[in-house]
Amino acid sequence: MSSIWKLNGGDIYVNEYRTQIKPSIAEHNPINSSSSTYHYIHTPDDEVNVEGIVVGSGHLATIEAGLHSTVTLITDLESGGITVLFQDFSYDRIMSSCQLIDPTLPTDAPVYRVTAVVRT
């Protein structure tokens, strides 16, 4: 079974996560020079894509409420959780007749496939 993470207090059953680093580099070419010098303007923080399943409209609403703000991401990779910038969120409802993923919720609770993008 997948890991259970919490984003802004809502449960996500994580199937996959990917980290991507996108450094920004500017090139400076001095006049009358054959050489070029590279300068780092800044290096953006790591961007993490989290894909998984959310069970129940309550968990979905809790997660979605943190969009475009700084929230806590609790994972099995970092003890105590980390503060992240919640940048993007998309979801699709999965058509199901019965959910058995989360035993604390009714079996007819809606199930969503979600993708969240956060920056550490």
C-alpha positions as CSV (number, residue, x, y, z in Angstrom):
1,M,0.0,0.0,0.0
2,S,1.1,3.6,-0.5
3,S,2.4,5.9,2.2
4,I,0.0,8.2,4.0
5,W,1.2,11.8,3.9
6,K,-0.6,14.9,5.2
7,L,-0.7,18.2,3.2
8,N,-2.2,21.1,5.2
9,G,-3.8,18.5,7.5
10,G,-5.5,16.4,4.8
11,D,-4.5,12.8,4.1
12,I,-3.0,11.8,0.7
13,Y,-2.2,8.2,0.0
14,V,0.9,8.8,-2.1
15,N,1.6,6.6,-5.1
16,E,4.5,8.6,-6.5
17,Y,6.6,11.7,-5.9
18,R,9.2,13.4,-8.0
19,T,11.7,16.1,-7.2
20,Q,13.0,18.6,-9.8
21,I,15.7,21.2,-9.5
22,K,15.7,24.1,-12.0
23,P,18.7,26.4,-11.5
24,S,18.7,29.8,-13.3
25,I,22.0,30.8,-14.8
26,A,22.8,34.1,-16.5
27,E,25.8,34.4,-18.9
28,H,27.8,37.6,-18.8
29,N,29.8,38.5,-21.9
30,P,32.3,41.3,-21.3
31,I,32.9,43.7,-24.2
32,N,36.0,42.9,-26.3
33,S,36.5,39.6,-24.6
34,S,36.6,36.1,-26.0
35,S,35.7,34.4,-22.8
36,S,32.4,34.4,-21.0
37,T,31.7,34.4,-17.3
38,Y,28.8,32.6,-15.7
39,H,27.0,34.0,-12.7
40,Y,24.3,32.4,-10.7
41,I,21.5,34.8,-10.2
42,H,19.6,32.5,-7.9
43,T,18.8,28.8,-7.6
44,P,15.1,28.0,-7.0
45,D,14.2,25.6,-4.2
46,D,13.3,22.0,-5.1
47,E,10.0,21.5,-6.7
48,V,8.2,18.3,-5.6
49,N,5.3,16.7,-7.5
50,V,3.1,14.5,-5.2
51,E,0.7,12.1,-6.9
52,G,-1.8,10.0,-4.9
53,I,-5.3,9.3,-3.8
54,V,-7.5,11.4,-1.4
55,V,-10.6,9.8,0.1
56,G,-13.5,12.0,1.1
57,S,-14.5,15.5,0.3
58,G,-13.4,16.8,3.7
59,H,-9.8,15.8,3.1
60,L,-9.9,17.2,-0.4
61,A,-11.3,20.6,0.9
62,T,-8.7,20.7,3.7
63,I,-5.9,20.2,1.2
64,E,-7.3,22.6,-1.4
65,A,-7.7,25.4,1.3
66,G,-3.9,25.6,1.6
67,L,-3.3,26.3,-2.1
68,H,-1.0,29.3,-2.8
69,S,0.2,29.5,0.8
70,T,2.8,28.0,3.1
71,V,1.6,24.7,4.6
72,T,3.0,21.7,6.5
73,L,3.8,18.5,4.6
74,I,4.1,15.5,6.8
75,T,5.8,12.5,5.2
76,D,7.4,9.2,6.1
77,L,10.7,10.7,4.7
78,E,11.0,13.7,7.1
79,S,10.1,13.3,10.8
80,G,8.1,16.2,12.2
81,G,7.1,17.5,8.7
82,I,8.4,20.3,6.6
83,T,7.1,23.7,5.6
84,V,6.4,24.0,1.9
85,L,4.9,26.5,-0.5
86,F,1.8,24.8,-2.0
87,Q,1.9,26.0,-5.7
88,D,-0.5,23.9,-7.7
89,F,-3.2,21.3,-7.2
90,S,-5.3,19.2,-9.6
91,Y,-7.7,16.4,-9.0
92,D,-10.1,14.0,-10.8
93,R,-12.8,12.0,-9.1
94,I,-12.5,8.3,-9.5
95,M,-15.8,6.6,-10.2
96,S,-16.1,3.8,-7.6
97,S,-19.0,2.0,-5.9
98,C,-17.2,1.3,-2.7
99,Q,-14.0,2.6,-1.1
100,L,-12.0,0.4,1.3
101,I,-8.8,2.6,1.5
102,D,-9.7,4.6,4.6
103,P,-11.7,2.6,7.1
104,T,-12.5,5.7,9.2
105,L,-14.7,7.0,6.3
106,P,-18.0,5.6,4.9
107,T,-17.6,3.1,2.1
108,D,-19.5,5.4,-0.2
109,A,-17.1,8.4,0.3
110,P,-15.8,9.9,-2.9
111,V,-12.3,9.0,-4.1
112,Y,-10.0,11.5,-5.9
113,R,-6.8,11.1,-7.9
114,V,-4.7,14.2,-7.0
115,T,-1.5,15.9,-8.0
116,A,0.1,18.5,-5.8
117,V,3.1,20.7,-6.6
118,V,5.1,22.1,-3.6
119,R,8.4,23.9,-3.2
120,T,10.6,23.1,-0.2
